[in-house]
Amino acid sequence: MLDDRKGGRFVIAPDCAVENTKQLYWPETNVLVTRYLSAEGAGEVIDYMPVGTTETGDGHHQIIRSVHACAAR
């Protein structure tokens, strides 16, 4: 997402073996859901990319990200 030479970088990823990964868009939206499933638990990353312009006329240049994880019982 970032310029790794100028702006840095980061990774959001499970630290265990992933058995299954699924991606989907919520119907009729630009909300992307990525789910990671493993024997150790599950994780979900939700990305939303706003569209349109702000009051100053600038376009939206951001990603809103939500990360959730839960351990298997």
PDB file with one MODEL, atoms N, CA, C and O in Angstrom:
MODEL        1
ATOM      1  N   MET A   1       0.799  -1.190   0.000  1.00  0.00           N
ATOM      2  CA  MET A   1       0.000   0.000   0.000  1.00  0.00           C
ATOM      3  C   MET A   1       0.848   1.263   0.000  1.00  0.00           C
ATOM      4  O   MET A   1       0.487   2.254  -0.634  1.00  0.00           O
ATOM      5  N   LEU A   2       1.956   1.234   0.697  1.00  0.00           N
ATOM      6  CA  LEU A   2       2.811   2.404   0.789  1.00  0.00           C
ATOM      7  C   LEU A   2       4.032   2.230  -0.097  1.00  0.00           C
ATOM      8  O   LEU A   2       4.347   1.117  -0.517  1.00  0.00           O
ATOM      9  N   ASP A   3       4.703   3.304  -0.375  1.00  0.00           N
ATOM     10  CA  ASP A   3       5.951   3.263  -1.126  1.00  0.00           C
ATOM     11  C   ASP A   3       7.037   2.761  -0.184  1.00  0.00           C
ATOM     12  O   ASP A   3       7.444   3.494   0.717  1.00  0.00           O
ATOM     13  N   ASP A   4       7.516   1.537  -0.363  1.00  0.00           N
ATOM     14  CA  ASP A   4       8.458   0.947   0.599  1.00  0.00           C
ATOM     15  C   ASP A   4       9.811   1.638   0.612  1.00  0.00           C
ATOM     16  O   ASP A   4      10.585   1.441   1.549  1.00  0.00           O
ATOM     17  N   ARG A   5      10.119   2.438  -0.393  1.00  0.00           N
ATOM     18  CA  ARG A   5      11.393   3.165  -0.399  1.00  0.00           C
ATOM     19  C   ARG A   5      11.283   4.514   0.303  1.00  0.00           C
ATOM     20  O   ARG A   5      12.242   4.962   0.931  1.00  0.00           O
ATOM     21  N   LYS A   6      10.122   5.166   0.204  1.00  0.00           N
ATOM     22  CA  LYS A   6       9.958   6.496   0.786  1.00  0.00           C
ATOM     23  C   LYS A   6       9.064   6.509   2.020  1.00  0.00           C
ATOM     24  O   LYS A   6       9.392   7.136   3.027  1.00  0.00           O
ATOM     25  N   GLY A   7       7.951   5.824   1.936  1.00  0.00           N
ATOM     26  CA  GLY A   7       6.941   5.952   2.982  1.00  0.00           C
ATOM     27  C   GLY A   7       6.861   4.796   3.959  1.00  0.00           C
ATOM     28  O   GLY A   7       6.105   4.858   4.928  1.00  0.00           O
ATOM     29  N   GLY A   8       7.623   3.746   3.721  1.00  0.00           N
ATOM     30  CA  GLY A   8       7.561   2.585   4.601  1.00  0.00           C
ATOM     31  C   GLY A   8       6.566   1.563   4.102  1.00  0.00           C
ATOM     32  O   GLY A   8       5.950   1.741   3.051  1.00  0.00           O
ATOM     33  N   ARG A   9       6.413   0.506   4.847  1.00  0.00           N
ATOM     34  CA  ARG A   9       5.466  -0.541   4.489  1.00  0.00           C
ATOM     35  C   ARG A   9       5.107  -1.344   5.718  1.00  0.00           C
ATOM     36  O   ARG A   9       5.792  -1.273   6.738  1.00  0.00           O
ATOM     37  N   PHE A  10       4.045  -2.099   5.623  1.00  0.00           N
ATOM     38  CA  PHE A  10       3.631  -2.974   6.700  1.00  0.00           C
ATOM     39  C   PHE A  10       2.875  -4.153   6.105  1.00  0.00           C
ATOM     40  O   PHE A  10       2.446  -4.108   4.952  1.00  0.00           O
ATOM     41  N   VAL A  11       2.718  -5.191   6.883  1.00  0.00           N
ATOM     42  CA  VAL A  11       2.016  -6.387   6.438  1.00  0.00           C
ATOM     43  C   VAL A  11       1.008  -6.771   7.506  1.00  0.00           C
ATOM     44  O   VAL A  11       1.318  -6.781   8.697  1.00  0.00           O
ATOM     45  N   ILE A  12      -0.177  -7.081   7.073  1.00  0.00           N
ATOM     46  CA  ILE A  12      -1.178  -7.680   7.953  1.00  0.00           C
ATOM     47  C   ILE A  12      -1.361  -9.093   7.440  1.00  0.00           C
ATOM     48  O   ILE A  12      -1.871  -9.303   6.340  1.00  0.00           O
ATOM     49  N   ALA A  13      -0.942 -10.065   8.243  1.00  0.00           N
ATOM     50  CA  ALA A  13      -1.008 -11.456   7.807  1.00  0.00           C
ATOM     51  C   ALA A  13      -1.037 -12.374   9.028  1.00  0.00           C
ATOM     52  O   ALA A  13      -0.483 -12.035  10.074  1.00  0.00           O
ATOM     53  N   PRO A  14      -1.672 -13.518   8.899  1.00  0.00           N
ATOM     54  CA  PRO A  14      -1.675 -14.489   9.999  1.00  0.00           C
ATOM     55  C   PRO A  14      -0.259 -14.987  10.273  1.00  0.00           C
ATOM     56  O   PRO A  14       0.568 -15.055   9.364  1.00  0.00           O
ATOM     57  N   ASP A  15       0.017 -15.335  11.535  1.00  0.00           N
ATOM     58  CA  ASP A  15       1.331 -15.885  11.871  1.00  0.00           C
ATOM     59  C   ASP A  15       1.278 -17.397  12.038  1.00  0.00           C
ATOM     60  O   ASP A  15       2.124 -17.990  12.707  1.00  0.00           O
ATOM     61  N   CYS A  16       0.273 -18.013  11.420  1.00  0.00           N
ATOM     62  CA  CYS A  16       0.140 -19.470  11.447  1.00  0.00           C
ATOM     63  C   CYS A  16      -0.182 -19.941  10.027  1.00  0.00           C
ATOM     64  O   CYS A  16      -0.408 -19.135   9.125  1.00  0.00           O
ATOM     65  N   ALA A  17      -0.196 -21.251   9.852  1.00  0.00           N
ATOM     66  CA  ALA A  17      -0.512 -21.813   8.540  1.00  0.00           C
ATOM     67  C   ALA A  17      -1.990 -21.581   8.217  1.00  0.00           C
ATOM     68  O   ALA A  17      -2.865 -21.952   8.999  1.00  0.00           O
ATOM     69  N   VAL A  18      -2.260 -20.979   7.084  1.00  0.00           N
ATOM     70  CA  VAL A  18      -3.629 -20.692   6.662  1.00  0.00           C
ATOM     71  C   VAL A  18      -4.131 -21.835   5.800  1.00  0.00           C
ATOM     72  O   VAL A  18      -3.483 -22.232   4.831  1.00  0.00           O
ATOM     73  N   GLU A  19      -5.298 -22.362   6.166  1.00  0.00           N
ATOM     74  CA  GLU A  19      -5.872 -23.473   5.415  1.00  0.00           C
ATOM     75  C   GLU A  19      -6.769 -23.004   4.278  1.00  0.00           C
ATOM     76  O   GLU A  19      -6.921 -23.692   3.269  1.00  0.00           O
ATOM     77  N   ASN A  20      -7.362 -21.826   4.451  1.00  0.00           N
ATOM     78  CA  ASN A  20      -8.287 -21.343   3.439  1.00  0.00           C
ATOM     79  C   ASN A  20      -8.362 -19.817   3.501  1.00  0.00           C
ATOM     80  O   ASN A  20      -8.367 -19.237   4.587  1.00  0.00           O
ATOM     81  N   THR A  21      -8.418 -19.179   2.355  1.00  0.00           N
ATOM     82  CA  THR A  21      -8.579 -17.732   2.260  1.00  0.00           C
ATOM     83  C   THR A  21      -9.728 -17.450   1.302  1.00  0.00           C
ATOM     84  O   THR A  21      -9.826 -18.054   0.234  1.00  0.00           O
ATOM     85  N   LYS A  22     -10.593 -16.526   1.699  1.00  0.00           N
ATOM     86  CA  LYS A  22     -11.727 -16.160   0.849  1.00  0.00           C
ATOM     87  C   LYS A  22     -11.808 -14.644   0.764  1.00  0.00           C
ATOM     88  O   LYS A  22     -11.567 -13.944   1.747  1.00  0.00           O
ATOM     89  N   GLN A  23     -12.146 -14.147  -0.410  1.00  0.00           N
ATOM     90  CA  GLN A  23     -12.353 -12.711  -0.605  1.00  0.00           C
ATOM     91  C   GLN A  23     -13.699 -12.500  -1.269  1.00  0.00           C
ATOM     92  O   GLN A  23     -14.117 -13.278  -2.127  1.00  0.00           O
ATOM     93  N   LEU A  24     -14.368 -11.438  -0.860  1.00  0.00           N
ATOM     94  CA  LEU A  24     -15.638 -11.087  -1.471  1.00  0.00           C
ATOM     95  C   LEU A  24     -15.908  -9.607  -1.268  1.00  0.00           C
ATOM     96  O   LEU A  24     -15.418  -8.994  -0.319  1.00  0.00           O
ATOM     97  N   TYR A  25     -16.688  -9.048  -2.168  1.00  0.00           N
ATOM     98  CA  TYR A  25     -17.179  -7.685  -1.995  1.00  0.00           C
ATOM     99  C   TYR A  25     -18.584  -7.768  -1.438  1.00  0.00           C
ATOM    100  O   TYR A  25     -19.382  -8.596  -1.877  1.00  0.00           O
ATOM    101  N   TRP A  26     -18.898  -6.904  -0.459  1.00  0.00           N
ATOM    102  CA  TRP A  26     -20.279  -6.825  -0.020  1.00  0.00           C
ATOM    103  C   TRP A  26     -21.099  -6.411  -1.220  1.00  0.00           C
ATOM    104  O   TRP A  26     -20.657  -5.561  -1.994  1.00  0.00           O
ATOM    105  N   PRO A  27     -22.279  -6.980  -1.404  1.00  0.00           N
ATOM    106  CA  PRO A  27     -23.075  -6.699  -2.600  1.00  0.00           C
ATOM    107  C   PRO A  27     -23.269  -5.201  -2.845  1.00  0.00           C
ATOM    108  O   PRO A  27     -23.630  -4.442  -1.945  1.00  0.00           O
ATOM    109  N   GLU A  28     -23.018  -4.806  -4.086  1.00  0.00           N
ATOM    110  CA  GLU A  28     -23.230  -3.450  -4.570  1.00  0.00           C
ATOM    111  C   GLU A  28     -22.458  -2.382  -3.785  1.00  0.00           C
ATOM    112  O   GLU A  28     -22.943  -1.264  -3.612  1.00  0.00           O
ATOM    113  N   THR A  29     -21.245  -2.735  -3.308  1.00  0.00           N
ATOM    114  CA  THR A  29     -20.399  -1.790  -2.575  1.00  0.00           C
ATOM    115  C   THR A  29     -18.956  -1.926  -3.045  1.00  0.00           C
ATOM    116  O   THR A  29     -18.634  -2.793  -3.858  1.00  0.00           O
ATOM    117  N   ASN A  30     -18.097  -1.065  -2.527  1.00  0.00           N
ATOM    118  CA  ASN A  30     -16.662  -1.200  -2.749  1.00  0.00           C
ATOM    119  C   ASN A  30     -15.974  -1.600  -1.447  1.00  0.00           C
ATOM    120  O   ASN A  30     -14.850  -1.179  -1.172  1.00  0.00           O
ATOM    121  N   VAL A  31     -16.663  -2.418  -0.650  1.00  0.00           N
ATOM    122  CA  VAL A  31     -16.130  -2.947   0.605  1.00  0.00           C
ATOM    123  C   VAL A  31     -15.617  -4.365   0.342  1.00  0.00           C
ATOM    124  O   VAL A  31     -16.393  -5.264   0.015  1.00  0.00           O
ATOM    125  N   LEU A  32     -14.305  -4.554   0.490  1.00  0.00           N
ATOM    126  CA  LEU A  32     -13.680  -5.852   0.249  1.00  0.00           C
ATOM    127  C   LEU A  32     -13.433  -6.549   1.575  1.00  0.00           C
ATOM    128  O   LEU A  32     -12.836  -5.973   2.485  1.00  0.00           O
ATOM    129  N   VAL A  33     -13.894  -7.794   1.686  1.00  0.00           N
ATOM    130  CA  VAL A  33     -13.708  -8.603   2.887  1.00  0.00           C
ATOM    131  C   VAL A  33     -12.763  -9.751   2.540  1.00  0.00           C
ATOM    132  O   VAL A  33     -12.997 -10.485   1.579  1.00  0.00           O
ATOM    133  N   THR A  34     -11.698  -9.904   3.324  1.00  0.00           N
ATOM    134  CA  THR A  34     -10.767 -11.019   3.165  1.00  0.00           C
ATOM    135  C   THR A  34     -10.789 -11.822   4.447  1.00  0.00           C
ATOM    136  O   THR A  34     -10.573 -11.274   5.528  1.00  0.00           O
ATOM    137  N   ARG A  35     -11.046 -13.116   4.343  1.00  0.00           N
ATOM    138  CA  ARG A  35     -11.114 -13.995   5.521  1.00  0.00           C
ATOM    139  C   ARG A  35     -10.026 -15.049   5.428  1.00  0.00           C
ATOM    140  O   ARG A  35      -9.802 -15.654   4.380  1.00  0.00           O
ATOM    141  N   TYR A  36      -9.356 -15.251   6.560  1.00  0.00           N
ATOM    142  CA  TYR A  36      -8.308 -16.265   6.700  1.00  0.00           C
ATOM    143  C   TYR A  36      -8.788 -17.292   7.707  1.00  0.00           C
ATOM    144  O   TYR A  36      -9.168 -16.936   8.822  1.00  0.00           O
ATOM    145  N   LEU A  37      -8.777 -18.561   7.328  1.00  0.00           N
ATOM    146  CA  LEU A  37      -9.238 -19.626   8.208  1.00  0.00           C
ATOM    147  C   LEU A  37      -8.105 -20.617   8.447  1.00  0.00           C
ATOM    148  O   LEU A  37      -7.414 -21.021   7.512  1.00  0.00           O
ATOM    149  N   SER A  38      -7.919 -21.009   9.716  1.00  0.00           N
ATOM    150  CA  SER A  38      -6.900 -21.998  10.064  1.00  0.00           C
ATOM    151  C   SER A  38      -7.379 -22.788  11.271  1.00  0.00           C
ATOM    152  O   SER A  38      -8.407 -22.468  11.868  1.00  0.00           O
ATOM    153  N   ALA A  39      -6.637 -23.808  11.621  1.00  0.00           N
ATOM    154  CA  ALA A  39      -6.976 -24.602  12.802  1.00  0.00           C
ATOM    155  C   ALA A  39      -6.838 -23.776  14.081  1.00  0.00           C
ATOM    156  O   ALA A  39      -7.501 -24.058  15.080  1.00  0.00           O
ATOM    157  N   GLU A  40      -5.978 -22.758  14.050  1.00  0.00           N
ATOM    158  CA  GLU A  40      -5.741 -21.919  15.229  1.00  0.00           C
ATOM    159  C   GLU A  40      -6.802 -20.841  15.415  1.00  0.00           C
ATOM    160  O   GLU A  40      -6.922 -20.285  16.507  1.00  0.00           O
ATOM    161  N   GLY A  41      -7.573 -20.535  14.379  1.00  0.00           N
ATOM    162  CA  GLY A  41      -8.598 -19.504  14.490  1.00  0.00           C
ATOM    163  C   GLY A  41      -8.928 -18.898  13.139  1.00  0.00           C
ATOM    164  O   GLY A  41      -8.652 -19.481  12.090  1.00  0.00           O
ATOM    165  N   ALA A  42      -9.523 -17.719  13.186  1.00  0.00           N
ATOM    166  CA  ALA A  42      -9.934 -17.039  11.962  1.00  0.00           C
ATOM    167  C   ALA A  42      -9.584 -15.563  12.053  1.00  0.00           C
ATOM    168  O   ALA A  42      -9.519 -14.990  13.141  1.00  0.00           O
ATOM    169  N   GLY A  43      -9.364 -14.967  10.912  1.00  0.00           N
ATOM    170  CA  GLY A  43      -9.102 -13.536  10.847  1.00  0.00           C
ATOM    171  C   GLY A  43      -9.876 -12.931   9.695  1.00  0.00           C
ATOM    172  O   GLY A  43     -10.185 -13.605   8.713  1.00  0.00           O
ATOM    173  N   GLU A  44     -10.186 -11.649   9.826  1.00  0.00           N
ATOM    174  CA  GLU A  44     -10.938 -10.965   8.788  1.00  0.00           C
ATOM    175  C   GLU A  44     -10.394  -9.555   8.631  1.00  0.00           C
ATOM    176  O   GLU A  44     -10.217  -8.837   9.615  1.00  0.00           O
ATOM    177  N   VAL A  45     -10.130  -9.161   7.395  1.00  0.00           N
ATOM    178  CA  VAL A  45      -9.689  -7.809   7.074  1.00  0.00           C
ATOM    179  C   VAL A  45     -10.761  -7.207   6.174  1.00  0.00           C
ATOM    180  O   VAL A  45     -11.118  -7.787   5.149  1.00  0.00           O
ATOM    181  N   ILE A  46     -11.272  -6.037   6.562  1.00  0.00           N
ATOM    182  CA  ILE A  46     -12.284  -5.344   5.771  1.00  0.00           C
ATOM    183  C   ILE A  46     -11.673  -4.036   5.283  1.00  0.00           C
ATOM    184  O   ILE A  46     -11.221  -3.216   6.083  1.00  0.00           O
ATOM    185  N   ASP A  47     -11.661  -3.846   3.963  1.00  0.00           N
ATOM    186  CA  ASP A  47     -11.124  -2.633   3.345  1.00  0.00           C
ATOM    187  C   ASP A  47     -12.247  -1.875   2.660  1.00  0.00           C
ATOM    188  O   ASP A  47     -13.046  -2.451   1.922  1.00  0.00           O
ATOM    189  N   TYR A  48     -12.295  -0.570   2.916  1.00  0.00           N
ATOM    190  CA  TYR A  48     -13.274   0.302   2.288  1.00  0.00           C
ATOM    191  C   TYR A  48     -12.541   1.466   1.650  1.00  0.00           C
ATOM    192  O   TYR A  48     -11.750   2.142   2.307  1.00  0.00           O
ATOM    193  N   MET A  49     -12.797   1.702   0.387  1.00  0.00           N
ATOM    194  CA  MET A  49     -12.157   2.783  -0.345  1.00  0.00           C
ATOM    195  C   MET A  49     -13.209   3.824  -0.715  1.00  0.00           C
ATOM    196  O   MET A  49     -13.956   3.624  -1.673  1.00  0.00           O
ATOM    197  N   PRO A  50     -13.285   4.945   0.033  1.00  0.00           N
ATOM    198  CA  PRO A  50     -14.294   5.966  -0.268  1.00  0.00           C
ATOM    199  C   PRO A  50     -14.123   6.530  -1.674  1.00  0.00           C
ATOM    200  O   PRO A  50     -13.007   6.620  -2.185  1.00  0.00           O
ATOM    201  N   VAL A  51     -15.217   6.900  -2.282  1.00  0.00           N
ATOM    202  CA  VAL A  51     -15.193   7.523  -3.602  1.00  0.00           C
ATOM    203  C   VAL A  51     -15.847   8.892  -3.510  1.00  0.00           C
ATOM    204  O   VAL A  51     -16.544   9.198  -2.542  1.00  0.00           O
ATOM    205  N   GLY A  52     -15.618   9.699  -4.514  1.00  0.00           N
ATOM    206  CA  GLY A  52     -16.221  11.030  -4.534  1.00  0.00           C
ATOM    207  C   GLY A  52     -15.203  12.096  -4.215  1.00  0.00           C
ATOM    208  O   GLY A  52     -13.997  11.860  -4.273  1.00  0.00           O
ATOM    209  N   THR A  53     -15.696  13.264  -3.880  1.00  0.00           N
ATOM    210  CA  THR A  53     -14.821  14.386  -3.563  1.00  0.00           C
ATOM    211  C   THR A  53     -15.188  14.974  -2.212  1.00  0.00           C
ATOM    212  O   THR A  53     -16.298  14.784  -1.715  1.00  0.00           O
ATOM    213  N   THR A  54     -14.240  15.688  -1.629  1.00  0.00           N
ATOM    214  CA  THR A  54     -14.465  16.365  -0.354  1.00  0.00           C
ATOM    215  C   THR A  54     -14.995  17.770  -0.627  1.00  0.00           C
ATOM    216  O   THR A  54     -15.156  18.158  -1.784  1.00  0.00           O
ATOM    217  N   GLU A  55     -15.263  18.523   0.417  1.00  0.00           N
ATOM    218  CA  GLU A  55     -15.757  19.894   0.269  1.00  0.00           C
ATOM    219  C   GLU A  55     -14.761  20.779  -0.476  1.00  0.00           C
ATOM    220  O   GLU A  55     -15.169  21.731  -1.141  1.00  0.00           O
ATOM    221  N   THR A  56     -13.464  20.487  -0.380  1.00  0.00           N
ATOM    222  CA  THR A  56     -12.445  21.287  -1.071  1.00  0.00           C
ATOM    223  C   THR A  56     -12.240  20.837  -2.511  1.00  0.00           C
ATOM    224  O   THR A  56     -11.434  21.424  -3.233  1.00  0.00           O
ATOM    225  N   GLY A  57     -12.962  19.801  -2.938  1.00  0.00           N
ATOM    226  CA  GLY A  57     -12.831  19.331  -4.313  1.00  0.00           C
ATOM    227  C   GLY A  57     -11.812  18.230  -4.498  1.00  0.00           C
ATOM    228  O   GLY A  57     -11.673  17.685  -5.593  1.00  0.00           O
ATOM    229  N   ASP A  58     -11.091  17.895  -3.430  1.00  0.00           N
ATOM    230  CA  ASP A  58     -10.109  16.806  -3.515  1.00  0.00           C
ATOM    231  C   ASP A  58     -10.836  15.462  -3.531  1.00  0.00           C
ATOM    232  O   ASP A  58     -11.873  15.289  -2.890  1.00  0.00           O
ATOM    233  N   GLY A  59     -10.270  14.525  -4.272  1.00  0.00           N
ATOM    234  CA  GLY A  59     -10.795  13.167  -4.233  1.00  0.00           C
ATOM    235  C   GLY A  59     -10.347  12.471  -2.955  1.00  0.00           C
ATOM    236  O   GLY A  59      -9.375  12.880  -2.320  1.00  0.00           O
ATOM    237  N   HIS A  60     -11.046  11.445  -2.597  1.00  0.00           N
ATOM    238  CA  HIS A  60     -10.650  10.663  -1.425  1.00  0.00           C
ATOM    239  C   HIS A  60      -9.428   9.828  -1.786  1.00  0.00           C
ATOM    240  O   HIS A  60      -9.436   9.126  -2.797  1.00  0.00           O
ATOM    241  N   HIS A  61      -8.395   9.896  -0.984  1.00  0.00           N
ATOM    242  CA  HIS A  61      -7.175   9.127  -1.205  1.00  0.00           C
ATOM    243  C   HIS A  61      -6.856   8.370   0.069  1.00  0.00           C
ATOM    244  O   HIS A  61      -5.845   8.627   0.722  1.00  0.00           O
ATOM    245  N   GLN A  62      -7.719   7.443   0.414  1.00  0.00           N
ATOM    246  CA  GLN A  62      -7.510   6.705   1.650  1.00  0.00           C
ATOM    247  C   GLN A  62      -8.141   5.322   1.555  1.00  0.00           C
ATOM    248  O   GLN A  62      -8.989   5.049   0.706  1.00  0.00           O
ATOM    249  N   ILE A  63      -7.697   4.479   2.447  1.00  0.00           N
ATOM    250  CA  ILE A  63      -8.317   3.174   2.636  1.00  0.00           C
ATOM    251  C   ILE A  63      -8.651   3.078   4.110  1.00  0.00           C
ATOM    252  O   ILE A  63      -7.809   3.338   4.970  1.00  0.00           O
ATOM    253  N   ILE A  64      -9.857   2.712   4.387  1.00  0.00           N
ATOM    254  CA  ILE A  64     -10.268   2.481   5.771  1.00  0.00           C
ATOM    255  C   ILE A  64     -10.225   0.980   5.976  1.00  0.00           C
ATOM    256  O   ILE A  64     -10.878   0.232   5.249  1.00  0.00           O
ATOM    257  N   ARG A  65      -9.458   0.533   6.964  1.00  0.00           N
ATOM    258  CA  ARG A  65      -9.223  -0.896   7.168  1.00  0.00           C
ATOM    259  C   ARG A  65      -9.603  -1.289   8.587  1.00  0.00           C
ATOM    260  O   ARG A  65      -9.274  -0.602   9.554  1.00  0.00           O
ATOM    261  N   SER A  66     -10.295  -2.398   8.685  1.00  0.00           N
ATOM    262  CA  SER A  66     -10.675  -2.969   9.977  1.00  0.00           C
ATOM    263  C   SER A  66     -10.142  -4.399  10.018  1.00  0.00           C
ATOM    264  O   SER A  66     -10.327  -5.161   9.068  1.00  0.00           O
ATOM    265  N   VAL A  67      -9.485  -4.761  11.108  1.00  0.00           N
ATOM    266  CA  VAL A  67      -8.897  -6.092  11.244  1.00  0.00           C
ATOM    267  C   VAL A  67      -9.458  -6.759  12.495  1.00  0.00           C
ATOM    268  O   VAL A  67      -9.452  -6.173  13.578  1.00  0.00           O
ATOM    269  N   HIS A  68      -9.937  -7.972  12.338  1.00  0.00           N
ATOM    270  CA  HIS A  68     -10.501  -8.751  13.455  1.00  0.00           C
ATOM    271  C   HIS A  68      -9.873 -10.140  13.446  1.00  0.00           C
ATOM    272  O   HIS A  68      -9.580 -10.695  12.387  1.00  0.00           O
ATOM    273  N   ALA A  69      -9.672 -10.684  14.621  1.00  0.00           N
ATOM    274  CA  ALA A  69      -9.135 -12.050  14.736  1.00  0.00           C
ATOM    275  C   ALA A  69      -9.767 -12.736  15.932  1.00  0.00           C
ATOM    276  O   ALA A  69     -10.109 -12.089  16.922  1.00  0.00           O
ATOM    277  N   CYS A  70      -9.921 -14.051  15.837  1.00  0.00           N
ATOM    278  CA  CYS A  70     -10.389 -14.817  16.984  1.00  0.00           C
ATOM    279  C   CYS A  70      -9.692 -16.172  16.982  1.00  0.00           C
ATOM    280  O   CYS A  70      -9.435 -16.754  15.928  1.00  0.00           O
ATOM    281  N   ALA A  71      -9.398 -16.650  18.156  1.00  0.00           N
ATOM    282  CA  ALA A  71      -8.703 -17.934  18.321  1.00  0.00           C
ATOM    283  C   ALA A  71      -9.726 -19.061  18.392  1.00  0.00           C
ATOM    284  O   ALA A  71     -10.837 -18.879  18.891  1.00  0.00           O
ATOM    285  N   ALA A  72      -9.333 -20.229  17.885  1.00  0.00           N
ATOM    286  CA  ALA A  72     -10.194 -21.416  17.992  1.00  0.00           C
ATOM    287  C   ALA A  72     -10.252 -21.845  19.454  1.00  0.00           C
ATOM    288  O   ALA A  72      -9.304 -21.636  20.210  1.00  0.00           O
ATOM    289  N   ARG A  73     -11.323 -22.420  19.825  1.00  0.00           N
ATOM    290  CA  ARG A  73     -11.477 -22.873  21.227  1.00  0.00           C
ATOM    291  C   ARG A  73     -11.002 -24.278  21.412  1.00  0.00           C
ATOM    292  O   ARG A  73     -11.060 -24.808  22.521  1.00  0.00           O
TER     293      ARG A  73
ENDMDL
END
